[in-house]
Amino acid sequence: PWDIKLSPTFSWRSAFTGAGRWEAWVRAPVGGNPSVNIEKPGSNKLPSYIALDLRMEKSFTIKGDLRLAGYLDVYNVLNRQRATDVQARLTNPDFGKAFDVNYGREFRLGVRVYF
């Protein structure tokens, strides 16, 4: 009704490959303490992640083709967080616990000039 543009973006991210996979490991008690996997690489995976982002934009015509637009971006509208990394060293007391998570909800406010 007020000529406001609304642009949602929905994404689902699977941890099927890449950094979303992990395996348990230990340090070998030999020279240099090399890491030794005790599971097949990629044996475990982090949970899938759902994200909803939203942009609201309102533009105003200044003169001719010159327009000014204000916008608000909201990232992770649902404020869903997931582990992005876990402690995989079997001998660590925090084994299997998340030690890094993605950001929660974020906002960005801005202005654009169209000409």
VEXLO-646463 format. One record per residue (C-alpha): x, z, y; residue number from 0; residue in one letter. Coordinates in steps of 0.001 Angstrom, whole numbers. Each point is the difference from the previous one (the first is absolute). Example, Ala and Ser with C-alpha at 12.3 -4.5 7.8 and 13.67 -1.06 7.14 Angstrom:
2
<pt><x>12300</x><z>7800</z><y>-4500</y><nr>0</nr><rest>A</rest></pt>
<pt><x>1370</x><z>-660</z><y>3440</y><nr>1</nr><rest>S</rest></pt>
This chain:
115
<pt><x>0</x><z>0</z><y>0</y><nr>0</nr><rest>P</rest></pt>
<pt><x>2890</x><z>641</z><y>2434</y><nr>1</nr><rest>W</rest></pt>
<pt><x>2056</x><z>-2997</z><y>-1193</y><nr>2</nr><rest>D</rest></pt>
<pt><x>2335</x><z>2231</z><y>-2007</y><nr>3</nr><rest>I</rest></pt>
<pt><x>1832</x><z>-1629</z><y>-2890</y><nr>4</nr><rest>K</rest></pt>
<pt><x>325</x><z>2058</z><y>-3157</y><nr>5</nr><rest>L</rest></pt>
<pt><x>2557</x><z>-1081</z><y>-2639</y><nr>6</nr><rest>S</rest></pt>
<pt><x>270</x><z>1990</z><y>-3239</y><nr>7</nr><rest>P</rest></pt>
<pt><x>2771</x><z>-525</z><y>-2562</y><nr>8</nr><rest>T</rest></pt>
<pt><x>-394</x><z>1413</z><y>-3494</y><nr>9</nr><rest>F</rest></pt>
<pt><x>2891</x><z>18</z><y>-2470</y><nr>10</nr><rest>S</rest></pt>
<pt><x>595</x><z>1309</z><y>-3480</y><nr>11</nr><rest>W</rest></pt>
<pt><x>3611</x><z>468</z><y>-1055</y><nr>12</nr><rest>R</rest></pt>
<pt><x>893</x><z>418</z><y>-3613</y><nr>13</nr><rest>S</rest></pt>
<pt><x>3217</x><z>1717</z><y>-998</y><nr>14</nr><rest>A</rest></pt>
<pt><x>260</x><z>-2351</z><y>-2956</y><nr>15</nr><rest>F</rest></pt>
<pt><x>3463</x><z>-1279</z><y>916</y><nr>16</nr><rest>T</rest></pt>
<pt><x>2926</x><z>731</z><y>2294</y><nr>17</nr><rest>G</rest></pt>
<pt><x>514</x><z>3361</z><y>1657</y><nr>18</nr><rest>A</rest></pt>
<pt><x>-3276</x><z>1303</z><y>-1420</y><nr>19</nr><rest>G</rest></pt>
<pt><x>1614</x><z>303</z><y>-3444</y><nr>20</nr><rest>R</rest></pt>
<pt><x>2352</x><z>2792</z><y>-1039</y><nr>21</nr><rest>W</rest></pt>
<pt><x>1629</x><z>1548</z><y>-3061</y><nr>22</nr><rest>E</rest></pt>
<pt><x>1454</x><z>3401</z><y>-850</y><nr>23</nr><rest>A</rest></pt>
<pt><x>3788</x><z>291</z><y>124</y><nr>24</nr><rest>W</rest></pt>
<pt><x>2782</x><z>2557</z><y>-309</y><nr>25</nr><rest>V</rest></pt>
<pt><x>3626</x><z>235</z><y>1113</y><nr>26</nr><rest>R</rest></pt>
<pt><x>2436</x><z>-428</z><y>-2867</y><nr>27</nr><rest>A</rest></pt>
<pt><x>2558</x><z>2831</z><y>-261</y><nr>28</nr><rest>P</rest></pt>
<pt><x>2939</x><z>-2432</z><y>15</y><nr>29</nr><rest>V</rest></pt>
<pt><x>2377</x><z>-1222</z><y>2666</y><nr>30</nr><rest>G</rest></pt>
<pt><x>-1813</x><z>-1174</z><y>3125</y><nr>31</nr><rest>G</rest></pt>
<pt><x>-3369</x><z>1424</z><y>-1130</y><nr>32</nr><rest>N</rest></pt>
<pt><x>-1719</x><z>-3356</z><y>-587</y><nr>33</nr><rest>P</rest></pt>
<pt><x>-3797</x><z>-162</z><y>-97</y><nr>34</nr><rest>S</rest></pt>
<pt><x>-1482</x><z>-614</z><y>-3432</y><nr>35</nr><rest>V</rest></pt>
<pt><x>-3609</x><z>-1116</z><y>-468</y><nr>36</nr><rest>N</rest></pt>
<pt><x>-1747</x><z>1920</z><y>-2766</y><nr>37</nr><rest>I</rest></pt>
<pt><x>-3101</x><z>-2189</z><y>191</y><nr>38</nr><rest>E</rest></pt>
<pt><x>-443</x><z>-3735</z><y>50</y><nr>39</nr><rest>K</rest></pt>
<pt><x>341</x><z>-1215</z><y>3624</y><nr>40</nr><rest>P</rest></pt>
<pt><x>-3395</x><z>-181</z><y>1689</y><nr>41</nr><rest>G</rest></pt>
<pt><x>-1664</x><z>2327</z><y>-2543</y><nr>42</nr><rest>S</rest></pt>
<pt><x>-2026</x><z>1830</z><y>2649</y><nr>43</nr><rest>N</rest></pt>
<pt><x>-1820</x><z>-1308</z><y>3040</y><nr>44</nr><rest>K</rest></pt>
<pt><x>-1241</x><z>1475</z><y>3230</y><nr>45</nr><rest>L</rest></pt>
<pt><x>-3760</x><z>-108</z><y>630</y><nr>46</nr><rest>P</rest></pt>
<pt><x>-1613</x><z>-3034</z><y>1606</y><nr>47</nr><rest>S</rest></pt>
<pt><x>-768</x><z>235</z><y>3694</y><nr>48</nr><rest>Y</rest></pt>
<pt><x>-3027</x><z>-1077</z><y>2037</y><nr>49</nr><rest>I</rest></pt>
<pt><x>289</x><z>-539</z><y>3753</y><nr>50</nr><rest>A</rest></pt>
<pt><x>-2495</x><z>-890</z><y>2712</y><nr>51</nr><rest>L</rest></pt>
<pt><x>1324</x><z>-1001</z><y>3427</y><nr>52</nr><rest>D</rest></pt>
<pt><x>-2169</x><z>-763</z><y>3003</y><nr>53</nr><rest>L</rest></pt>
<pt><x>481</x><z>-1725</z><y>3361</y><nr>54</nr><rest>R</rest></pt>
<pt><x>-2430</x><z>178</z><y>2920</y><nr>55</nr><rest>M</rest></pt>
<pt><x>631</x><z>-2324</z><y>2931</y><nr>56</nr><rest>E</rest></pt>
<pt><x>-1770</x><z>-601</z><y>3301</y><nr>57</nr><rest>K</rest></pt>
<pt><x>1063</x><z>-2834</z><y>2295</y><nr>58</nr><rest>S</rest></pt>
<pt><x>-732</x><z>-680</z><y>3645</y><nr>59</nr><rest>F</rest></pt>
<pt><x>312</x><z>-3303</z><y>1831</y><nr>60</nr><rest>T</rest></pt>
<pt><x>2111</x><z>449</z><y>3121</y><nr>61</nr><rest>I</rest></pt>
<pt><x>32</x><z>-3570</z><y>1344</y><nr>62</nr><rest>K</rest></pt>
<pt><x>-398</x><z>-3339</z><y>-1772</y><nr>63</nr><rest>G</rest></pt>
<pt><x>1878</x><z>165</z><y>-3311</y><nr>64</nr><rest>D</rest></pt>
<pt><x>1707</x><z>3290</z><y>893</y><nr>65</nr><rest>L</rest></pt>
<pt><x>-1378</x><z>2841</z><y>-2116</y><nr>66</nr><rest>R</rest></pt>
<pt><x>989</x><z>3612</z><y>-470</y><nr>67</nr><rest>L</rest></pt>
<pt><x>-855</x><z>1803</z><y>-3245</y><nr>68</nr><rest>A</rest></pt>
<pt><x>265</x><z>3623</z><y>-996</y><nr>69</nr><rest>G</rest></pt>
<pt><x>144</x><z>935</z><y>-3664</y><nr>70</nr><rest>Y</rest></pt>
<pt><x>84</x><z>2967</z><y>-2319</y><nr>71</nr><rest>L</rest></pt>
<pt><x>1543</x><z>-288</z><y>-3466</y><nr>72</nr><rest>D</rest></pt>
<pt><x>-734</x><z>2681</z><y>-2574</y><nr>73</nr><rest>V</rest></pt>
<pt><x>2204</x><z>-136</z><y>-3089</y><nr>74</nr><rest>Y</rest></pt>
<pt><x>-1001</x><z>1784</z><y>-3199</y><nr>75</nr><rest>N</rest></pt>
<pt><x>-3528</x><z>742</z><y>1282</y><nr>76</nr><rest>V</rest></pt>
<pt><x>-855</x><z>1879</z><y>-3218</y><nr>77</nr><rest>L</rest></pt>
<pt><x>3142</x><z>2146</z><y>432</y><nr>78</nr><rest>N</rest></pt>
<pt><x>947</x><z>-480</z><y>-3654</y><nr>79</nr><rest>R</rest></pt>
<pt><x>3524</x><z>971</z><y>-852</y><nr>80</nr><rest>Q</rest></pt>
<pt><x>1952</x><z>-731</z><y>-3148</y><nr>81</nr><rest>R</rest></pt>
<pt><x>3420</x><z>759</z><y>-1352</y><nr>82</nr><rest>A</rest></pt>
<pt><x>2574</x><z>-2675</z><y>738</y><nr>83</nr><rest>T</rest></pt>
<pt><x>2769</x><z>1670</z><y>-1977</y><nr>84</nr><rest>D</rest></pt>
<pt><x>281</x><z>2754</z><y>-2609</y><nr>85</nr><rest>V</rest></pt>
<pt><x>2774</x><z>2228</z><y>-1292</y><nr>86</nr><rest>Q</rest></pt>
<pt><x>1099</x><z>-1820</z><y>-3157</y><nr>87</nr><rest>A</rest></pt>
<pt><x>2994</x><z>2142</z><y>-1015</y><nr>88</nr><rest>R</rest></pt>
<pt><x>-1172</x><z>1883</z><y>-3076</y><nr>89</nr><rest>L</rest></pt>
<pt><x>2212</x><z>3048</z><y>648</y><nr>90</nr><rest>T</rest></pt>
<pt><x>-1382</x><z>515</z><y>3521</y><nr>91</nr><rest>N</rest></pt>
<pt><x>-2632</x><z>2787</z><y>228</y><nr>92</nr><rest>P</rest></pt>
<pt><x>-2167</x><z>-2382</z><y>2075</y><nr>93</nr><rest>D</rest></pt>
<pt><x>51</x><z>-2733</z><y>-2673</y><nr>94</nr><rest>F</rest></pt>
<pt><x>-3053</x><z>-2261</z><y>292</y><nr>95</nr><rest>G</rest></pt>
<pt><x>-1045</x><z>1350</z><y>3416</y><nr>96</nr><rest>K</rest></pt>
<pt><x>-401</x><z>-2210</z><y>3043</y><nr>97</nr><rest>A</rest></pt>
<pt><x>2654</x><z>432</z><y>2663</y><nr>98</nr><rest>F</rest></pt>
<pt><x>-997</x><z>-2863</z><y>2265</y><nr>99</nr><rest>D</rest></pt>
<pt><x>-3479</x><z>-1157</z><y>1053</y><nr>100</nr><rest>V</rest></pt>
<pt><x>-1311</x><z>-2770</z><y>2233</y><nr>101</nr><rest>N</rest></pt>
<pt><x>-1144</x><z>755</z><y>3516</y><nr>102</nr><rest>Y</rest></pt>
<pt><x>-3476</x><z>1337</z><y>662</y><nr>103</nr><rest>G</rest></pt>
<pt><x>-2393</x><z>-1493</z><y>2532</y><nr>104</nr><rest>R</rest></pt>
<pt><x>1693</x><z>-1600</z><y>3018</y><nr>105</nr><rest>E</rest></pt>
<pt><x>-1291</x><z>-1390</z><y>3284</y><nr>106</nr><rest>F</rest></pt>
<pt><x>1395</x><z>-2660</z><y>2324</y><nr>107</nr><rest>R</rest></pt>
<pt><x>-1411</x><z>-770</z><y>3421</y><nr>108</nr><rest>L</rest></pt>
<pt><x>1056</x><z>-3133</z><y>1845</y><nr>109</nr><rest>G</rest></pt>
<pt><x>-671</x><z>-2721</z><y>2533</y><nr>110</nr><rest>V</rest></pt>
<pt><x>333</x><z>-3760</z><y>-457</y><nr>111</nr><rest>R</rest></pt>
<pt><x>57</x><z>-2785</z><y>2564</y><nr>112</nr><rest>V</rest></pt>
<pt><x>-1387</x><z>-3412</z><y>-976</y><nr>113</nr><rest>Y</rest></pt>
<pt><x>819</x><z>-3039</z><y>2141</y><nr>114</nr><rest>F</rest></pt>
